Amino acid sequence: MIIDSHQLVMFIAAGWLLNLTPGPDVLYILTNALRSGTRAGVVAGLGITAGCFVHIFAAAAGVGALLATSATAFTVLKWLGAAYLLWMGARMLLSRPAADDGNTAALVAARAGSAQHTNLRKVFLGGFWTNVLNPKVAIFFLAFVPQFIAPGADNKALAFVLLGVLFNVNAIPVNVGWALAASWMARRATVIRRGMHWLDRVAGAMFIGFGLKLAFTDQPAA
């Protein structure tokens, strides 16, 4: 037996609460949904989910344990992740504002055009690399998932993968909910539409903050 029913309910509830917590992933989904619509937000969430799968299988294979015990491995991935977040933040801060003639209909049309021309592959890969290059995600799975594996489980690696997949699948509706909420706000809030060009600045500054925080994160104790 991998996990009992009570532990399974607790695992799902804890996973939903964790996915509702604002962080780089949620910010990435909101930014893309506000700028380019629901589809872009959903694709951003799927990219993040794909990145999580990499950490799940890597942790099950022992890479997560390596990151937790090897200062060199953790430091290399930490700096790669920090550099990526800083690069994303700088790109957002330096992006040019969209033209705004004060006409609401024109703003709505411009946003619709932006959604049509959004490079969804780029959005997906952005979410994917945001997660893959963050060693804290690997450490999180390594610390969180084993708590719910039954002590008597015959194949703990398989149990880890199954619970990790369940965590990821349960995260999808939460991510879609964030994308729908952001897109709804952008369609109905004129102030948000008119201030859309400031969104990249705020998001960029926050991504830089996340990058700096990651850069100064110490390796977890083994």
Number of C-alpha atoms within 10 A of each C-alpha: 11 19 17 11 9 8 14 16 12 11 20 16 13 14 18 17 11 12 19 15 10 9 13 20 20 20 16 21 29 28 23 27 29 26 23 24 25 25 19 28 32 26 25 32 32 23 25 30 23 20 24 25 19 14 26 27 20 17 23 19 14 13 18 25 17 17 25 21 15 14 15 12 15 22 17 14 18 24 20 19 24 27 18 20 28 22 16 19 23 18 14 21 21 11 13 12 13 14 10 14 9 9 10 13 9 13 19 17 12 16 21 15 12 14 20 14 10 17 12 20 12 14 22 22 18 20 24 23 18 21 25 21 22 23 25 23 17 25 21 14 20 24 13 14 19 16 12 17 21 15 12 10 13 11 11 16 16 14 21 24 19 16 22 24 17 15 24 22 12 16 23 18 15 17 25 21 18 22 29 21 16 21 23 15 16 23 14 11 11 14 10 15 21 18 14 19 19 18 20 23 20 15 21 25 18 19 26 23 17 18 26 16 12 20 19 11 14 12 19 13 7 10
